[in-house]
Structures are given as structure tokens and as C-alpha cells.
Amino acid sequence: MSERAQSSRLLPALIYAALSTSIVSSLGMLLVPTISTEFHVTVGTAQWMLTINLLVGAIVTPVMGRLSDGPHKKRLLVGALTIILVGSVIASLATNFAVFLIGRELQGLSYGIVPVTIALARRYLPADKSTLGIASLSVTVSTGLGIGYPLTGIIAGTLDYQFAFWFAAAFVASAMIVLIVAVPSGPDTRAPRVAFDVPGATLLAFGLAALLLAVSEGETWGWAALSTLSCFALAVILFTIWVLFELRVAHPLINLRVLRKPDALVANLTAITLGTVMYMVLSIGSIIAQAPEETGYGVALPVFWAGFVMLPFSVGSFMANRAVRHLTKRIRMTTLLPLGATLVTAASLLLIFAHTQLWEILLGMLLVGMGVGTTYAAMPALIARTVATEELGSAVSFNQVLRTVGGSFGSAISGAVLAAHLGADGHPTANGIFLALAISAIGCVAVLVGLVIDRARGASASS
């Protein structure tokens, strides 16, 4: 096969593989109420099916990102999909909540898929298609939710939630076949062969685990409890040691010196904050859509239709991705970040005061999708401008891990808030929903203000 023919089918294959992340993600937020009922646990406890998935994703994403800089990109991607496939099968066969969570843990590797696909695109696509390919892959997850959520809702509503996990398993298996056929075989001869930073990966993994455990369980343990404070303290200690170690080691898991460059720094700070807000809004939106009307805020949609509530989010992401392709010819990437943050902020403020009607939720999801699509499309391109090719997988994966960590924070924070405001019927109270949405809106405003200040400083420096 000619090199041109191979490259023409490579990007569609990588996008198809990246969609597996969307399919697995849709099994989290949408099915929280269903899993709560099936396994006889509270909504706050059921939220762990999302939190544990994001936690594992936050841990494995930088590892997979660093490995994707090496020679065995294809083997890494197929191997990760195999583990996700196993996790999907376990979750579908689980007879209790503990076993179910094991399956969701294994599915957490899906968050590391996108950085590997981006590394493959940067390596094998022609230079004139690489930038657009990377931008498309970056927003595939958010755009693909428009496929994942409705399909999950239809399958779970028509059959049973287990069939939704069987569908995910079938999708992942088909992605493995597509990749085996489309991605060039053999090791990447241009990739450097360096020792993997095991100590750095270990420190980061335990630091993230300690931090997210404290955030997730703080409401249950008590925010001033010794266990909560100990987890926060341990996280600070481990992160400090990790940073010092990464700055001194020859081949770090993540090159922090590169990430201090202005464009990369802005992209990464935006990633973690918007990731937090996005998952808070999406998870709460899903709960509102399925909550009974007696709660005072619920739309009372069956799970069959609840998946379609996320469709505007994906439509907005897709529209934004297409618009970014044209806007980048006229405006700078750094301008796109505050533009996207403005849309997300507008959506968050809207949902605080208007979230009891279906059209209000749909409009909010559309605006969030447009904002997230704009910012996520710009982030990898900003990073790629300041990072050497051999460091791209690591740098982009760090941006992805910050999104995932942000998502873990969002899931944990919303879960903690809702768990502290449960009604007699087991559903979150209207005050709990309002408080969670208010926290997300405050985060959006803070991000927007920071980006506007940064953009103003950049304009002053260039004038």
C-alpha cells in the first residue's frame, strides 16, 4: 500500500479508536441513577462508578502518554483497548457493586487513548494534515458523546444496563481490528528509546490517588477529620517530591520545564479547571434529566430519552471544532481559549437559575459543548507549537491528564455536594443541585477572568 493511501485512512481509524473513550464515558454519568437502583446504593455512592473511572484515567494517562513517545505506539494502543474490553465484560457480568467497580477501573484506560492517537497522528500524517488531525482527535471525546449517550440510553432503556456494557465491549473490539489494519506495523524507527520513569509515575499515581480520595470522601469523613487532612497532606508531599524529581531526572515522565512555556502553561491551567466544570455540569444535567418531578427540579425522563439530553453538547463541540479550523486562519489560538471559556461561563450561569425545564437543559448543554469544543481544539495546537516532536506525546498526555483530573474533581465535588443534600426519597434536594451548579459557575468565572487577564498581558507585551 502506498504511503498516501495509508495516511488517508489512518486519521479516520484513529478517530474511531478515540470514540471508544466517548462510549465508555457515556456509561458513567448517564447510568448513575440506574446503577444506584440496581445495586441498592445511594446516588452519591453510585457516583463512584464515574469517579473511580476518572481516577484510573488520571493515573494511566501520563504513563500512556510517555510510552507513546517511544517506538511501540501501535502495540500500546491495542493493548490498552484489550484491557478496556476486559473491563467492559466484567462490568456487564457483575453481580455486586464492588465487582462492577473493578470493571469500571479497567475501563479507565480509555482516557489514555487520545494522547496515543495524537502521537500516532503526529508521527504518520503529512505535515499539512497533522495540525487539523490533532485538533479533531482532541475534541473527539466531547463530540462523540453525542453518539455514546443516546446509544447507551436506547440500549439501557430498551433492554438492560448490562447490554450497554456489552455494546461498549463490541465497539472496542471493532476499534482494535480497525487499528490493526490501518496503523503501520512494527516499531517506530524514529522514536527515541529511553528508560521509563518508574519512580515519577509511581509518585504521581499515589499523589493523585491521595488527593482525589480526600476530595471524594471529605464529606463522609468530615473535612476537618484526621483521615481527610492526612490524605491532603500526603498528596502535597508526594506532588512536591514528584516535581523536584522530574526536574532532575534525565528522562522524566513529564518534562515540566517545557510545560512552563506560556502557551503550554495557559492550555494546561485551562484544561484542569474547565475539565472540573464540564464534568460537574454534565453529571448534574444527567441527574436532573432523570430525577422525578416531585424533587422540584427533575424532568423525569426515562433512561431511553435521557441520553439525548447530551446530544446538544456533542453538536456544539462538533460545530466549534469546524469553526476553529476557519478561525485559526484569522485569530490567534490564545484568543480561542477565553472565547470558549465565555461560552461555558454563560451556560453555567444560565443553568443556575434555569434548569427545571428540558429546553433549558438542552440550551445549557449546547453552550457548554461549543465552549469546550473551542478550547479543547486549541489546546493541543498551542502545546505543539512549543514542544519538540519527541516530547509531544508526554506534553499532550499531561494536558489530557489535567482534563481527566479536573473531571475527577468535578465528579467528586458534585458527588460530595449531592451526598450532603439528599432528600427523604434518596434523590438530591433542589438546594444541593443549586449549590453544585453555583460552584461550577464560580469556577467558570475564575477561568474566564484569568484568561482575559493573560490575553490582555500578551497584547500589551506584543504592542
Rosetta blueprint (number, residue, H / E / L):
1 M L
2 S L
3 E H
4 R H
5 A H
6 Q H
7 S H
8 S H
9 R H
10 L H
11 L H
12 P H
13 A H
14 L H
15 I H
16 Y H
17 A H
18 A H
19 L H
20 S H
21 T H
22 S H
23 I H
24 V H
25 S H
26 S H
27 L H
28 G H
29 M H
30 L L
31 L L
32 V H
33 P H
34 T H
35 I H
36 S H
37 T H
38 E H
39 F L
40 H L
41 V L
42 T L
43 V H
44 G H
45 T H
46 A H
47 Q L
48 W H
49 M H
50 L H
51 T H
52 I H
53 N H
54 L H
55 L H
56 V H
57 G H
58 A H
59 I H
60 V H
61 T H
62 P H
63 V H
64 M H
65 G H
66 R H
67 L H
68 S H
69 D L
70 G L
71 P L
72 H L
73 K H
74 K H
75 R H
76 L H
77 L H
78 V H
79 G H
80 A H
81 L H
82 T H
83 I H
84 I H
85 L H
86 V H
87 G H
88 S H
89 V H
90 I H
91 A H
92 S H
93 L H
94 A L
95 T L
96 N L
97 F H
98 A H
99 V H
100 F H
101 L H
102 I H
103 G H
104 R H
105 E H
106 L H
107 Q H
108 G H
109 L H
110 S H
111 Y H
112 G H
113 I H
114 V H
115 P H
116 V H
117 T H
118 I H
119 A H
120 L H
121 A H
122 R H
123 R H
124 Y H
125 L L
126 P L
127 A H
128 D H
129 K H
130 S H
131 T H
132 L H
133 G H
134 I H
135 A H
136 S H
137 L H
138 S H
139 V L
140 T H
141 V H
142 S H
143 T H
144 G H
145 L H
146 G H
147 I H
148 G H
149 Y H
150 P H
151 L H
152 T H
153 G H
154 I H
155 I H
156 A H
157 G H
158 T H
159 L L
160 D L
161 Y H
162 Q H
163 F H
164 A H
165 F H
166 W H
167 F H
168 A H
169 A H
170 A H
171 F H
172 V H
173 A H
174 S H
175 A H
176 M H
177 I H
178 V H
179 L H
180 I H
181 V H
182 A H
183 V L
184 P L
185 S L
186 G L
187 P L
188 D L
189 T L
190 R L
191 A L
192 P L
193 R L
194 V L
195 A L
196 F L
197 D L
198 V H
199 P H
200 G H
201 A H
202 T H
203 L H
204 L H
205 A H
206 F H
207 G H
208 L H
209 A H
210 A H
211 L H
212 L H
213 L H
214 A H
215 V H
216 S H
217 E H
218 G H
219 E H
220 T H
221 W H
222 G L
223 W L
224 A L
225 A L
226 L H
227 S H
228 T H
229 L H
230 S H
231 C H
232 F H
233 A H
234 L H
235 A H
236 V H
237 I H
238 L H
239 F H
240 T H
241 I H
242 W H
243 V H
244 L H
245 F H
246 E H
247 L L
248 R L
249 V L
250 A L
251 H L
252 P L
253 L L
254 I L
255 N L
256 L H
257 R H
258 V H
259 L H
260 R L
261 K L
262 P H
263 D H
264 A H
265 L H
266 V H
267 A H
268 N H
269 L H
270 T H
271 A H
272 I H
273 T H
274 L H
275 G H
276 T H
277 V H
278 M H
279 Y H
280 M H
281 V H
282 L H
283 S H
284 I H
285 G H
286 S H
287 I H
288 I H
289 A H
290 Q H
291 A L
292 P L
293 E H
294 E H
295 T H
296 G L
297 Y L
298 G L
299 V L
300 A L
301 L L
302 P L
303 V H
304 F H
305 W H
306 A H
307 G H
308 F H
309 V H
310 M H
311 L H
312 P H
313 F H
314 S H
315 V H
316 G H
317 S H
318 F H
319 M H
320 A H
321 N H
322 R H
323 A H
324 V H
325 R H
326 H H
327 L H
328 T L
329 K L
330 R L
331 I L
332 R L
333 M H
334 T H
335 T H
336 L H
337 L H
338 P H
339 L H
340 G H
341 A H
342 T H
343 L H
344 V H
345 T H
346 A H
347 A H
348 S H
349 L H
350 L H
351 L H
352 I H
353 F H
354 A L
355 H L
356 T L
357 Q L
358 L H
359 W H
360 E H
361 I H
362 L H
363 L H
364 G H
365 M H
366 L H
367 L H
368 V H
369 G H
370 M H
371 G H
372 V H
373 G H
374 T H
375 T H
376 Y H
377 A H
378 A H
379 M H
380 P H
381 A H
382 L H
383 I H
384 A H
385 R H
386 T H
387 V L
388 A L
389 T H
390 E H
391 E H
392 L H
393 G H
394 S H
395 A H
396 V H
397 S H
398 F H
399 N H
400 Q H
401 V H
402 L H
403 R H
404 T H
405 V H
406 G H
407 G H
408 S H
409 F H
410 G H
411 S H
412 A H
413 I H
414 S H
415 G H
416 A H
417 V H
418 L H
419 A H
420 A L
421 H L
422 L E
423 G L
424 A L
425 D L
426 G L
427 H L
428 P E
429 T L
430 A H
431 N H
432 G H
433 I H
434 F H
435 L H
436 A H
437 L H
438 A H
439 I H
440 S H
441 A H
442 I H
443 G H
444 C H
445 V H
446 A H
447 V H
448 L H
449 V H
450 G H
451 L H
452 V H
453 I H
454 D H
455 R H
456 A H
457 R H
458 G H
459 A H
460 S H
461 A H
462 S H
463 S L
